[in-house]
Amino acid sequence: MCNCSEHESGGSLSNMTAASVEPALKPQVPLSRQISFDDDSGDHAASTDLQPIPPFRLCRLDFREGCYQINFRPTAGFVSFEGTLRVDRSTPDGGADHLIVSGDLYSRLPIIKPPIPPLPPIPIPIPIPPVPPVGDQDVDEAAADAGLTSIAASLSAVDEPLIPLPIRRPKIPIFPRARYHSYLRVTSVSAPIAVPVPKKCELTIVAEQFNYTQPPTGQFKGTFPSTPSRTVTMKLSKVPAPFPFSLTGGPFYQGRLFEGGVDKGSVTLAWVSKFFRRCTLEIDTLVGAVRPAPVPDGAGGTEFFDTVFAKTGWQLTVVQDQQNVPVPSGVVATNCWSSADLHALMTSVRKPSTNLDTEWRVHMIVVPAKLGCSRGIMYDQIGVPREGCASFSDDGYPVADSSNFGLAANKKQRDVPRAFLRSATHELTHTLNQIHQEQETAADNSIMTTTPSVADVLGGPATGAPGVFPDQIKLAHNTNVRHHLNHMPDPVIRPGGWPFASWFPTGAPQAADRHDFEPSELALTVTANTDRVALGQPLDLTWTMTNNSGVSLRAPNDVSTEALFTSITVTDGEGRERPVRPFVILCEHAKLSELEPGKSITASAKVFWSTAGFAFEKPGRYRVDVAVSWSAQGVMVGVQSGIDVFVDYPTSATDNHSANLVLHPEVGKWVALGGDAYHLGEACRRLQALSQTGAARAVAGDGAPAPSVLDGFADLMPDRAKLARLRPELTADTGGRAARGPARAAAPGRKRAAKAKKRTGRKG
């Protein structure tokens, strides 16, 4: 594995995989692009190795690549700002100068100290107090025990430095999510090589600032304006770095920030790392599973999660945490896991002390499963968005997914280490809010192309090179994903930030954004079990994509929302759109493949809740649109259709009570997981109460109907026996037996493989 020290490159051009075409999706967030680097050299000096002829002098501003800590103190007001500025000078998509610069600012409130109490009377004679210890006493004592008494010796120790944290070497700072203030899109950088005397050597940075609106309480996606809030200019001089920034060996700048020529305050830039961002990956492994391992890099070293991200420009720390995690009761670990069982496991084993406001941390659980379970999965939310994913060591490479798996065909992931590491890194990158390249650019040999597509790219008929999977798998992100990982705003990328795939439009795009097929070529039909639902009732939605042309068409092999090619958007009567994003991302089997003439592919979903909220929050008329989209060589193409739905007004206290019970986020998660999520205690309590409400209406015998909401939960209600065993506190008043209520219409514990098969079945 790579040491990933600060002296290594943050992502050289030779390590990158170029995206094969321009992105078809345009992010709906501010994003820095390529800029030119103006050195203002003119004819003043041909080389920095030669002393210029007076009256010119060399500047040597050393605006090097990496992450800088930025601090801005306005001249007016009490709030100051701190954050990071990322100077990317090795980006393949950075133009002739290979330069992209972006930044994020966080507000910092002043620390107001309490008033100093009056001094007590001075006694006579005056006692001489003992000299207090300097720094942390425990740390100082440990240093003394080790025989280290100077800061120089402590800093040079091979083991962890035995000095207080405040004077350790600075690293890439991480700030609380709630303090996020704005994104900086740098549009120009000027750093003169030489200037005439007595002109100052100044680094000039011009940036567009996009002020951020924090999300409402309980939500995670805020908003950026479509145009800059203001444009600022920073004029900076290089000065000796103060302690502790002097420990980094990098440059330090100080100067002023201007808006429209008006001085707005002081600003400093301190280089802290050659990497752009940092994150920790925590890996837990279930009994019987095998976690991914380092693989040879072909040059005498090895590749692992940290080296893959080091090539991209990230400092990734891998923590091999819990091993031999017990198999949950009632689960067969070597079968395909239900979404609910895996979500429950991840909820129970993640590190409870994780604080995503002080660290970027992703949790990965490795379980066995079996062939055909899709190699991995990500949840849009465990406690907050994008904090966890799973990898399946005993799933693998069935020929049903691709005929180009070569020597890996029908083998388990644990037996194909390079492909296993690639697949697990794919799921990890999903947690950092990155999507498939089949959607965004085109299939290629990079991390964010799905495994079957990588095999087809390497060994398909177009390449003429069969048998190269898995040995020639490239363990790298392509330039498009690299750009996003390094330069998208912090809230979009960081774990616990924006929900998955919320940075691009999910509604039906306009014609300028996408080219739709004619219905006579490729058609999408959308149906529902009803066009009227009660408030709080899930809507069962089904859609079918059919090739009506006379030729085979290249299209997605899976049109479920979990496979990410399909989006659902609900629009209310006032024109407000709300995406229904997938809660479970199960997509490693998905790819573009041939859809023969007359063939169709079908998927379904319960439209109820997602991390964007409830689809139908109030009574009234709604439009439900389904769009299937993908990239055809950099051009967004697809099909779309929809239906109208009416949400009935409650007509009784029972209707109101039932809606109040189910319109709760934990019930939403229960539905999104397909039921059987008994680790969601509040959902169990509310659905148990809903069941009792229906039973009470039946016992009353007054002719009043049971709540209509129950119709939508017929196959989702908790199983009585499981509820009594797993949630006895909810059945204590009935002697440990669940109260009588409607029996479940479907058997519990439906497995993921069966659900996937049903979602993606093709018709002849």
N, C-alpha and C positions, 0 to 999 in steps of 0.2 A: 504493500500500500504506500501511497505517497505521504510524505511528511507534511505537505501543503504548507510549507513555511512561508513567511512573508517575502522571502527572496526569490520565490518562484513566480513565473508569469501568471497573470490573472486570466489568460486565455489567448494564446497566440493564434495567428492566422492559420498556421499549419495544422492546428488541432481542430479546426472548425469544419463542419459539414455544411456546404452551401445549400440553401433552399433552392429547389429546382426551378421555381417560378415565383413571381411576386405574390404576396398574400391576397387572397380573394376577400377576406374579412377585414374590415377596418375597425380597429378598437374605438369604442365610444368613451375614451378617456384621453387626457393629454399625454403625449408620448414624444420624447425627444427624437429628432432625426439627425441625419448626417449634417455636419457643418464643416466649413473650411477653417484651417488654422492660420491666422494671419500673424506672421512673424515680424511684419513691419521692417524687414531687413533692407529693402531697396538696394542701393549700391553702396551701403555704408560699410559692410564687411562681408567678405565672401566665405569666411570660415571662422568658427568660434575658436579654432586653434591658433589663429593669428591675432595679435594685438592690433586693434584698429588705429588708423592714423588720427591723431588729435585733430579736431576737438571732439571725437566720438569715444564712447566707452562701451564695453561689453556689459550685457545685462545678466545673463545666466539665471533666468527666472526659474528654470527647472520645474515647469508645470507638468509633472510626471503622471503616469497612469495610476489609477487606484481610487480609493475612497478617502474623502476628506471630511473632517468634522467642521461644520459651518456654524458660526454664532453671529447673530445679528442683534444689535442693541439699538432700538430706535431712539431718536433724540426726544420724541414726545411719547408719553404714556409710560405705564409701569410694566407692560408685558414685553419680554424679550423672546427671541426665537433661536432654536438650535436644531440641528439636523445633519444630513449627509449630502455631499455632492460627489457624484460618480463621474470620473474622467476616464472615458473608454477610448484608448488610443490604439487598440488592436482589433477593432471591430471590422469584420469583412464587409458589412453593409454601411460603412461610415464614409463612403466617398473616397476621393483621391487622398485625403489626409487621414482616412480611417479614424475619424473622431466623432464621438457622440458624448454629450455631457448632459446629465440630468441630476435633479436633486429633490429632496423632500424636507420641509420645514415643520417643526413642532413648536407650539407655544410653550412658554415657560413663565409661570407667574412668579412675581417676586416673593422672597421669603421675608415676611414681616416679623421681626423679633419683638417679643413682649417688652414693655418698658422696664428699664433697669430699676429695681427697688432701691430705696434709700439705703445708704451705708449705715451699719450699726455703729454705736459709739466706739471710739478707739480706746482700748484698755491701756492702762499704764502699769507696769512696763509693757512695751509692744512685744508679743511673742513672735518668734521666728519660725514660720511653718516649714515643713520638709519640702524639698524640691520634688514636684510631681513628675512621674515618668512621661517621657515623650512617646507618642504613638500608642499603638495597642499593646497593653501589657503582656497578654498571652503570646502575641507574636514575637515581642521583644525577648521574652523568656525562652521561646523556642529557638530563636536565632542564637541566643547566648549558649544554649545547650549544644548547638551544632558548631560552636566555635566561630561563628560569623558575627562580627561586631560592626562592620561598616556596610553602608548601602551598596558600595561597589561590589563587595564580596557576595552580598545577598542577591544582587542582580545577576551575578555570574554563576550562581549555584546551578548544578545540573538538575536537581530536583526543583519542585515548586518554590519560587522565591519566598524567603521567610521575611517578608516585609509587608507593611500594611497595604491594603488594596488601593488607597488613593494615590500611591506613588508607583504603582506598577505601570508597565508600558501600556499606553492607550490602545484600544482596539475599536473595531467598527461599532459605533454606539447604537443602542436600540432604545426606543422611546415608547411610552404608553400610547395605545391606539386612540384613546379619547382626546389626546392632546394634538392629534394631527391637524395641521393648519393649511398647508398648500404644497403644490407641486411646482418645481422649477424646470421649465423647458428652455435650455440654453440655446440661443440662436447664433451667437458669435463669440469667439475667443481671440484676443489679440495679445501676443507676448513678444515684444521687440527683441531682436538679437543685440542691437546696439542703438544708442540714442546720442544725440549731440549734447555735449556739456553746456549748461548745467541741468538739462532736462532729466527728470526722474525716470528710472526704469519701472514701469507699471504694467501689471497684468490686468487687462480689461475684459470683463465677462458681462455679456448682455443676456438677460433671461426674461422670458415671459412667465409671470406668476399666476397660477390658477388656484384661487382660494377654495377650500373644501368646505362643504356643508355636511356636518356629522349626521349619521342616520338617526331616526327616531329611536326611542327606548325600545329594546327588544328586537331591533333589526340590526343588520350589519352592513348594508350598502348605503353609503352616503352619495353625494353628487358633486361633480365638478362642473363649472360653467363651460359652455361651448367655445367661448372666446376668453382670452386672458383677462384676469382681473386688473393687472397692470404690467408694465414693462420696467424692469430695473436694470441699472448699470452698476457694477462693482468695479472700483478702481483700487488695486491692491499693490502693495510693495512687499517684497520679500525681506523678512527680518529674521534675526536669530530666533529659533524656536524656544519658547519658555518651557520650563519643567512642568508637567512630565512629557510634553510633546517632543522634547529634545531626545527622548529615549527611542523614538521611532527611526531617527536618521533621515527623516523626510523634510520637505520644505514647509515653511510656515509663512503665511501672508496676513497682513493687516491693512485696512484702508477704510474707505467710506462707500456707502450705498446711495445711489442717486435715482430719483424718479423725475423724469422730465427736467433734468438739470438741477433739481432741488436736492440738497443734502438731506437724507432721511435718517442717517445714523452710522454707527461704526460696525464693521464686519471683520471677522477673522476666518481664515481657512487653515486647517492643520491636517497634513497628510497623516493617515493612521494605518493604512493597509494597502497592499497591492491588489487585494480582492475588492469586489464591489459590494457584496452583501455576505452575511454569515448566517448559518442555520445549524441546528442539531437534529440528527436523525436518531431516534430511539427505536431499537429493534427488539421485540419480544418473540419468543418461539414456543409454540405449543409442543407438548409431548408427542413424539412420533414425527415431527416435522424437521426439515433441514433448512437452515437459513442460507441465503446467498453468500458466496465466498469470493475472495479475490481471484482474478484470472490472469494468465500471462498477457503481457502487452506486446509481445513480439520483439522487444528490445532488451530483454533481460530483467525487466521489472514486472509489476503487476498493476492491474486496474481494479478499482472498486468504486463504491458510491462517491467517496471523497475525490478521487482522481477525475471522475466524469464531471463533477461539478467544478473542480479546479480548472479544467479546460474551459468551462463556461465563464469562469470568473468569480465563483462562489467559494467561500471557506466553509466547507461542510464537515462538521464533527460527527463521527459515527459512534454511537454508544450501544454496544452489544449488551443489552440489559437482561431481562429475565429469560432464563432457559427452562425448558421442561414445565411450561405453564400447564396446569391440569386441564384436562378436557372437561368442559361443562357437563353437568348432569343431563342425561337425556339426549346428548348430541353424539352422533357417530362421526368422528373427526375425519374419517377416510371417505365420507360421502361428500357430495356438493352441499355446502352450507346454505341454510336459509338466510335471507338478509337480516331477519330479526335475531337469529342466534349469533351471527358474526358481529352484529352491532352491539349486542349485549356483552360479548366477550371483550370487545375493544373498550367498551365503557368501563368494564370492571378491572382491566389490567393496565390501563394507561397510568402514567406517573401522576399521582394526585397533587403533587406539589408544583406541577408545571404552571408557570405564570407567563402567558403569551404577551404580556406587557413588558416583560424584562428579557425575554428570549424568543427567538423564532425556533419552534420545535415541532417536529412531525413525528407521529407515532406509527410504526409499522408492526403488524402482527403477522407472523408466518404460521400457517396451518397446513396440514397435509392435503385434504380434499382428494380429488381423483381426476382422471383424464376426462376432459369435456366440461370443466367448470369455469373456463375462461381465464385461467392463469392468475387473475388478480381482480381487485375491486377497490373502489374508493367511495366513502360516504361524504356527502356534502356537509353533513353536520354530525358530530358525535355530541359535544357540548356546544361548540361553536363551529363555524364553517371551516372545512378543509384542514382538520387537525389529524386525520388518520386514514390509513389505507391498509390493505391486506394483500399478501402474496401466497400463492398455493404451490407448495413444493412438489406435490405429487400429481398436480395437473401437468400438462405438457403440450405436446405438439401433434395432435391428431391429424391424420391426413384429410379429414373432413374440413379442416380449416384452410389447408393449403397443400397442394401437391408438390411444393418446392421445399419442404423441410429437410430433404436429403437424409443424412445419417441421423438426424434428430427425430425423424418421423415416428410417431406413436411412442416416443420416450417421455419419461417424466422430467420435469424441470430440474430436479435434483441431480439428474444424470447428464444434463447438458448445461454446465456451469455458465458459459458465456451468454447463452440465450436466457438463462434464468436471471442473471444479473441485469440484463437489458430489460426484461419484462418488469422486474421489481423497480428499476429506476424509472420506468414508464409510469408506474402507479405513483411513485414518489413525486414525479414532476407534475402529475395531475393535482396533487395536494397544493402545489404552488400555482394553481389556476391556469394551467396550460392545456390546450386542446389538441386533437389529432390533426396531423398535417394533411390527411385526406380531406378534412373540412376547410383548412386554412390555405394551404399551398397545393401540394401534391404528395403522393406517397414517395418516400425516399428511404435511404438507409440511415435513419437517425432515430433517436430515442422516442420521439413523440409520433412516429408512425406505428400503427399497430403491428404486432408480431407477424400475422399472416401476410400483411402487405410488404413487410420487410423481406420475408422469404420470397415473395413473388418478384420484388424488385431485384433481388440478388440472383434468383434462379429461374425467372420467368422466360418465356420465349423471346421477349424483346432484348434481353441481355446476352443471350447465347452462352451463358456461363452457369449451367446447372451444377448443383452440388456444393455451392459455396456457403450455404447456411449449415451450421452456425459460425464457422471459423472466420468468415469475413464480415460479421456483424460489426458495425461501427458503434462504439460506446461513446457517443457524443450527441449533443443537441445540435440541430441545424442553426443557421444564422438567424432565422426568423424567431425561433424559440429563445435563442440566446439574447436577442434584442429585447424581447418581452421580459425575460427573467432579470435582466440587468437594469432596464430603464422604465418599466411600467411603475406607476405610483405605488408606494409602500402598501396602502390599504388593499390594493388589488392583488398583490403577490403574497403578503405575509400570512401565515396560518392564523386563523381567527379573524381575518379581514373579510373582504367581499365574498359572497357565495360563489360557488363554482360557475364558470362560464358566464358571469354576469357583466363582463366588460364588452360584450358585443351584442348587437340587436338579436332578440329572439322572436320578435313578431314577424309578420309577413312583410318582407322588404319591398320597396318600390321597384319598378322596372329598371331604374338606373342602377340599382344595387345587385340585381339578380336577373338571370335569364330563365324564364319558366318554359317548360315543355308545353306544347299544345296537347289538349286532352286526347286528340287522335294519336298522339305519340306515346305519352306516359301520363296516366291519369291517377289522381288521388281521390278516393271517396271516403267520407267521414260519416259515421253513424253513431247513435247513442241508444241506450236501452229505453230512453224516454226523453221527451223534449220539455218536461216539467219536473222539477225536483223541489223538495221541501228545503227550507233554510237549514243548512247543516248536513244535507244529504250528499254523499259522494255521487258523482256522475260517472257511469261506466261508458267509456269512449273507445271506439274501435275505428281504425283506419286501414285502408288497403291501397297499395300502389300497384298498378297494373300496366304492363307493357302492351299497348294497343297497336304498336307499329309492326311492320313486317320484318324488322331486323333486331338483332340482340343489342341491348343498350347497357352501357356501363353505369351501374347504380349501386347504392348500398345494399349489402346482403342482410342487413338488420335495420328495420325502421322503428324500433322501440326508442323511447326517449333515453333509456339507459345507455344505448349505443352511441348517443350524441349526434346522430344525423338529423334527428327530429326534434322540433320545438313546438310547444303548445302555448298559445297566448289567449288570455281571456280579456275581453273588452266589455266594460259595463255600459249602461245606457247613456252615460255622459262622456263616453269616448276615452275613459281612462284604461290603459292597458296594464295587464299584470302577467308576467311570464309564469308558467308552471314548470319550474326546473326539475330535473330528475334528482331525487334524493340519493339514489344508489347509482353509481357510475360503474357499469359492468360492460366493458367494451373491448376487451383485448381480442375478441374473436371477430370484431366488426371490420369490414373492409369494403372496397368497391369491387364488384364482380359483375359478370355478365348476367343480365336478366333477359331470358329468351322471349321471343314473341309469344304473346298470350299468357305468359306466366305472371303471377302476382305474389306479393309479399304483404303480410298482415301483422299488425301489432295492436296492443290495447293498453289502456291505463285507467286508473281511477283518478278523475280530476277532483281534487279536494284541497290539498295543502302542499306547499313547498316552502323552501327557505325565503321566498318572496312574500309569504303570507297565504291566507285562504283565498281560493279562487273565487268563491261567491260569498262575499262578506255581508251582503244585505239583499233583501228581496228586489226583484225587478228583472228586466230583460238583459241578457248577455249574448255576446257572440264568442264562440269558441273556435279558434282557427288552429289548424295543424299545418306545419310547413316542414317538408323534407328537403334539406339543402346539402350540397357538397361542392367541392372544388373540381372543376374540369380544366386542368392545366392553368390554374390561376384565375379562372372565371367562375363566379358563383352561379350554379344552376340548380334547378329543383322543381318541385311541384307543391301546390298548396290548395287547401279547401277548408271548409268549416261548416258549422251548424249554428242555429239559434237555439237558445235555452232560456226558459223562464223559471225564476226562483220564486216559489209561492210565498205570500205573506202568511205569517203564523195566524191561526184563527182561534187558538185556545191557549190557556195557561200551560197546558201540557206541551204544546208545540214550542212555546217560548222556552220552557224549562229544558226540553230536549235539545234545542239549538244551543242553549247556553252550556249544556254539558259537553257537546262535541266540538264546539268552536274553541278549542284549546290546542296550543302547539303540540303538547304530548299526544293528544289524540291524532293530530295531523301526522306526527312521526309514526304512530301505530299503523295508520292507513298506508303511509308511504313505504313502510317496511313489509307490507303484505299481511299484517296481523301477527299474532303469536309473540309480540314483543313484551313479554311479562316483566322485563327489567324496567319498563316505563310505568312506575307505580301510579302516577296520577292518571295516566290513560286507563289503566285497569280499573281504578276507582270510578272514573266517570262512565266508562262503558258498562260496568256492573250496575251503576245507578240507572243508566239508560235501560238496561235489561229489566230492572225492577219496575221502572216506570211502565214499560209495556205489559209486564205481568200484572201490575196493579189495575191497569185499564181492563184487562181480561177478567180479573176477579170481580171487579165492580159490577160487571154485567149491566151497565146502564146504556149500552148501545153506542157509547162513544168509541171511535176507532183508536187503535194503538197509534203512537206517534209515527208519522210518515217517514221520519228520519231512519227508523229501524229498517226500512226497505233497502237503504243503501249500505247498511251494516250487516246484512243477513249472513254474508260469508266472512265477516270480520270480527264477530263478537268473541270474547274470550271463551275458551273451552272450560266447562265447569270443573272438570276433574283437575286440569292443570292450574286453574285459578285457586282451587282449594289447597293444592300442594305447594304452589309457588308464592301465593299471596294469601296465606291463611288469615291475616289481619282483616281482610275484606269480607271474610265469610264467618267470622267469629260469632256473629249473632245468630247463625243458623247451625251451630254445632260443628263448624268446620266444613259444612257443605255449602256450596254456592247456592244463592237463592234461585228459585225457579224462574225461568225466563225462556225466551225463544232459543231453541236449539240451533246450533250452527248449521248452516246449509252446506258447508263444505268441510271436509276433514281437515284438522289442523296439521301444521308442519309441512306444508307443501314445499318441496325442495326447489332450489334455484334452477337446477338443470331443467326440470319439468316446466318451470315458468318461462325460461328462456326459449325452450322448444316451442311452447305455445305462442310466444310473442313473435317469433321469427319464422313461423311455418310458411313455406311457399306452396302455392297452389298451381296445379296443372290446368 
